[in-house]
């Protein structure tokens, strides 16, 4: 993957990689970049009978830390509220819900590295 210079393009390419990763793990991607007045969910997926809200953080380097570390407790709480808002608008039955984070390190001239943390803030 060539590393895009534009931040929005970089973020979108990271989300593409994250979705491909989730599908390879057997999940079904239900929604991407869902927005409401309170914020945005990068990816909503289904893992068996569990609804997964996934935050994707993409960076070019570790200069400002690991991408996964950028997801704070406040962000997890916001994602939980957004997940309930998403569920209120979509007729998806699920036994449970969890929040995952995928960090993508898009290094120039090298393959991207993905780190998938399952069930943050549980």
N, C-alpha and C positions, 0 to 999 in steps of 0.2 A: 504494500500500500504506500503510495506516495503521500507524504504529509502535506495536507493543504495549508496554505498560508492564512486564509481567511478563517476566523474563529467559528463562524456559523457553519462553514463547510466542514471544518475539523470536527465540530460537535456532531453534525449529521453523519459523517463517515464513521465516527465512533459508535453512534447508535446503530448504524447498519451492521457493524461488526458484532455489537452486543446482541442484536436480534438474531443474527446467524448463529451465534453461540447458543442462545436459548433454544432455538429450533433443533440444533444438533443434540442438545440435552433432552429432547423429546417434548419440549413445551410448545404451546400454540400461542403465537402473538395475536392478541385481540385488538390492540389499539396502540397508536404511537402519537406522541406530542399532543395529548389531550389537554385542552385548556378550559379553565373556568375562571370566574373573576378572582379566585383565591390563589391561582397558580397553575402549574403545568406538571403533568406526569409524562416522563420520557417514554416509558413502555409499560403496557399492561399485558400480562401473559397469563396463561393457565398451565399449571403444573399438576396434572391429574385433576383432583377436585379442589385444588388450592388456587386462589387468585393471587397473582404475584404482581406487585407494583415495583417497577425497577427504575432506579435512578442511575443514569449513565454519566460518568465524569471522564472526559477525555483531555489529556495533556500531552504536550510535546516532550517534556522532560520532567525530572523530579526536582527541579530547582525550587519549586514551591510546595514540595511534599508529594506523597503518593496521592493519586487521584481519589482513591477511596476515602482517605482521611479528610477530604473536603466536605464529606457528608456528616454534619454535626447532629447532635441530639435534637436541636430545634428544627433542622431540615427533616429528620425522621418523623417528628411530630406533625409537621406540615404535610408530609407525604401520607401519613395515616389519615388526616382529615380529608385530603384530596381523594384518597382511595374510597372513603365512604361516600363522597360526592359522586365519584365515578359510578360506584355501585348503584346509587340512587337513580342514575340516568340510564343504566344498562341492565337488561333483564338476564343477567348471568347468575346462575346458581353455583355457589361454591361453598364447601364446608368450612373452609378457613381462608385466611388471608395472611400474606407475609410481605415484607419489604426487603428487596434485595438491592445490592449496589454492584454495579460493574464498573471497574476502573479500567480505562484503556490508555496505555502509554504508546502513543504514535511517534516512534523515534525515526527521525530522518535517515533514510538509507538502510533501515533494518526492519524486520517484521514487527508488527505491533504486538504488545504484550497485553493480555486480558487477565484481570483478577476479579473473580465473581465471589462476592460475599453473600451468603444465603442467610436470610432472617436477621437483619440488623435491628437493633432496638427491641428485640423480643423479650 
